[in-house]
Amino acid sequence: MGTGVVAILLHQMPYNSSWTNYPCYIIFGLNVSIFISALFISILRYTLWPELWPAMINHPTHSLFLGCFPMGLATIVNMIVLVCVPAWGRWAATMAWALWWIDAALAVTICCSVAFLMISVHDVSPEKLTAACLLPAVSCIVAASTGGQVAQMEALEAHEALWTLLTCYCCWAIGVFVGLMILCIYFYRLLLFKLPSQEVVVSVFLSLGPLGQGSFGILQCGKAAKMIFPKLTILPSEAGTILYIMGVIMGLIIWAMAIPWMCFAVGSVLRLKLRFPFNIGWWAFLYPVGGVASATITLSAELDSAFFRVVGETLTAIIVLVWVICFTRTVRGAFSGELFPKPGVCELRPESGVKV
């Protein structure tokens, strides 16, 4: 997710130039490699130890990260649309469209099923609540924003683009509905129990996920509607323009809603005076802030605003810098064995005796 969003932002930078394309392509290839490797390892793990799957599903924290899978796949679909379709044509568009349907189905399934587990099985209390609870909901919103770009591909037939767009609006509504409810509960948790511990304080940035991606998603759906509806006869052609205008207005409003949460997250880090150790949780900064950056860049194009262009460029530069730090420190920590827990240290479900 974090690596994929860097490639997307490098490709869509407001003040883009040809030299940024090369690192964009390299990071895209790296993202695909990481995704395939992680998928293979996960399949192998649950095949060799099938008892780990139900233990993970019933774990109140580990199960939340199922939402990361469709979000990671969505970054690949995005780059296929942006880079591969213009270069390779129809077959790349068909591949992107097929992968997106898989991604959307997974996102909706994970969002609804994990949310149900949270209210029926998991031991969740306000003091234990983390921003990671937003991940399943954000996966639906990401599917909507990605689908909005997929629907804009000229290679799709009008009816194919229409069904893609309608599904995007449904995914967006599901994700935003669940995400905003959880966001309210998370704010309540912060009021009662204050900021998370020093080790996981960066996770506060996850609260930007439903808002940044929500803004970006409704903007992309509006752009797709403006393009698709004039080709159809089911509604007046003006319907596309109306949805586009509504998308820009709603995108701006939701983008503004992210500003307080950005202040909370930055303030949480500054309050510690940057004294917190590097851990895998640092990656939580990249994707949510990347969603805000994507929305900002899209608003800069739709509103022709120099302000949004500068903000989008600044956020992109910060994200790239943090990604370099996270990637190098993660590689070093992985090889030294300091970053990841050793096998047998972390228990998924103590009563089952199953360990990771």
Secondary structure, 3 states (H helix, E strand, C coil): CHHHHHHHHHHHCCCCCHHHHHHHHHHHHHHHHHHHHHHHHHHHHHHHCCCHHHHHHCCCCHHHHHHHHHHHHHHHHHHHHHHHHHHHCHHHHHHHHHHHHHHHHHHHHHHHHHHHHHHHCCCCCHHHCCHHHHHHHHHHHHHHHHHHHHHCCCCCCHHHHHHHHHHHHHHHHHHHHHHHHHHHHHHHHHHHHCCCCHHHHHHHHHHHHHHHHHHHHHHHHHHHHHHHHHHCCCCCCHHHHHHHHHHHHHHHHHHHHHHHHHHHHHHHHHHCCCCCCCCHHHHHHHHHHHHHHHHHHHHHHHHCCHHHHHHHHHHHHHHHHHHHHHHHHHHHHHHHCCCCCCCCCCEEEHHHCEEC
